[in-house]
C-alpha cells in the first residue's frame, strides 16, 4: 500500500485549526441555511482530501452522532415543552400533572410550531459543531498530531491518541470479522452474530493494547527528567493560572459586561499558559523525528477556517437578525450573501491540499 510522502501531507494541526474555525463559525449562528452550508463544506473537503487510513472513516460516525443529538433535542422539546410562546399548534399531548414545586416544568401539553422550530435550530447548531470536529478526526493523522504537542502535554497526548485510534481500529476489526463470517456462510447479524464477533474483536483489541504498551515502554515513553521542585511549582502555577485566565477572558468576551477586561485577561492567560507549557517541557527532554513543516498550503488551510470564524463573528455582531432568524412570528430563513461567502472560504483546502493517497498508521 502506497504511503503519503511525509512532506506532502498537511500537518494535523492545520486540519484541526481549519475544522475548529468552522465549528466556531457554527456557534455564531442558528440560521439553518448557513449551518447546512457549513456541513456541506466540511463534507466536501473530507470527501476530497481524506485518505484510506482507519481514522478517515470516523466522519460518518460523527454525522450519525449529530443526527442523534438533533433528534434528542426535538424529543425534549416535544416531551418537556419549551418556553418559546407560539400560536400555531401542531398537536396536543396528554399532560402529566406535576406538584406545585415543579412550576415552570411540564410533561406533554401543547406543541407549537414555533417551539419545535426553535428546538430544530438549536439542535442543528450543536450537530454542525460535532460534524466539524468529525471532519478534523477524519483528515488529521492522530499519531502525527501527537508529535506536535508540547513536551509538557506529551503523556496526556499519548493517552488521547491511544483513545482516538482505538475506536477506528475496533470498527475495522468488526467489519473484517463480519466479512469473514459472510464468506464462510455464517450469520453476521443478530444477537448470536454479535456475540461470536464481539469476543475476537475484544481479544484483538486487548492484544493490540498490550503490544502498544510494551513498545512504548521500550522506546522510553512516559519517562521524565529530574527538575528542581521550584521549577515544578512555577510550571504548575503558570499553567493553572493561565488556564483560569483563558476561561475568565473567554467568559468576558462572551458577555456584554466583560467586554472591557475580556481581551486583556485572555491574552495574559494565554501568555502564562504558554510559558508554563514551555517550562514544563523541560521534564520531557526528547527530540522530534522528522517534525512537521508548515508550508504555504498548511497556513492557507488553517487561515481559511480562522477567517470563516472571524467573518461569521463579525457578521453576527453587525446583523444578528440575518444569522439568528426569529421564530415568533414564524418567518422563513434567508441565506445572507456575505456570511455564505465567508463559509465558502472553508472550501479552499479541497483545492490546495495535496491529493489524497493511502496513509498508513505510523
Secondary structure by P-SEA (a helix, b strand, c coil): cccccccccccaaaaaaaaaaaaaaaaacccaaaaaaaaaaaaaaaaccccccccccaaaaaaaaaaaaaaaaaaaaaaccccccccccccccbbbbbccccccccccccccaaaaaaaaaaaaaaaaaaaaaaaaaacccaaaaaaaccccaaaaaaaaaaaaaaaaaaaaaaaaaaaaaaaaccccccaaaaaaaaaaaaaaaaaaaaaaaaaaaaacccccccccaaaaaaaaaaaaaaaaaaaaaaaaaaccccccaaaaaaaaaaaaaaaaaaaacccccccccccccccaaaaaaaaaaaaaaaaaaaaaaacccccccccccbbbbbbbcaaaaaaacccccccccccccccccc
